[in-house]
């Protein structure tokens, strides 16, 4: 993961309402193993965060100037000056939003594979204790990657090469403070473009329909479900989207385009690449079974809502039956 540029500034803002004080660095972080570990640890923590949003830049304007500054940097403007301009704007928005907590602001431009990324993140410290060489103890501070709430990652290559994309920015939505998330998203100038959980749910619905349409045997359906979940979770872990072509090849090696063609022919409205939502994937598990001319298959999240299982009686109660099934039952009734 070559790091091209990285720098850290500090916004000192106390909860007592006093104005924020910005401390800017005049030099980039040295390219070293420590810097690489910093970025690797951040990316690992960022990828593990659930509840991300995906979007694209507002049109460049006085209210949303960040994309213009980033474009100027990519075209040759000095990275340090770019980060100074951006962090000054962030400090101003933090003051206007009356948010009490500052932190260290990381800007990192790096390459992964053939793709360029920019990270912007507000990092906090945690207190800990360290044991010294003389076996005494002293308090120490360390960056708390487990508590990242304001951060965004911009796929620069996607932004530059595919201007119609609506998902080249990912950001942490956050569950504690919508106001903080909104001000940070305004700082980046990001419009929400792709609903990650919704897209993932649509993909899982398409897969369930595919399994039904193919009339798969129970073992085969279970194997393909595992392939889908394993691949999707692996993509989420490294912060990469689910690519439908790749997924289709994994699901059926003998017919690598079968699932992809099924999605396209049924017009589910999915993009060729979609962000994987880990929470939605964690809820997905398929129960299947066949016996004496009866085939039952449903997803785990339906238990307790549309499907109730009576363990003692060994029965299922179904609600919200498919219209096609109810029509057939009505026609068959005397």
Secondary structure, DSSP 8 states (H G I E B T S, - for coil): --EEEEEEEEEE--TTS---EEE--SS---SSHHHHHHHHHHHHHHHH-SSEEEEEE----SSS-HHHHHHHHHTT--HHHHHHHHHHHHHHHHHHTT----EEEEEEEEEETTEEEEEEEEE-EEEEEEE-TTS-EEEEEEE-GGG--EEEEEEHHHHHH-TT-S-SEEEE--SS-HHHHHHHHHHHTEEEEE-HHHHHHHHHHHHHHHHHHHT--HHHHHHHHHHHHHHHHHHHHTT--EEHHHHHHHH-STTTTHHHHHHHHHT----SEE---HHHHHT--EEEEEETTEEEEEEGGGBTTTEEEETTTTEEEE-S--HHHHHHHHHH--
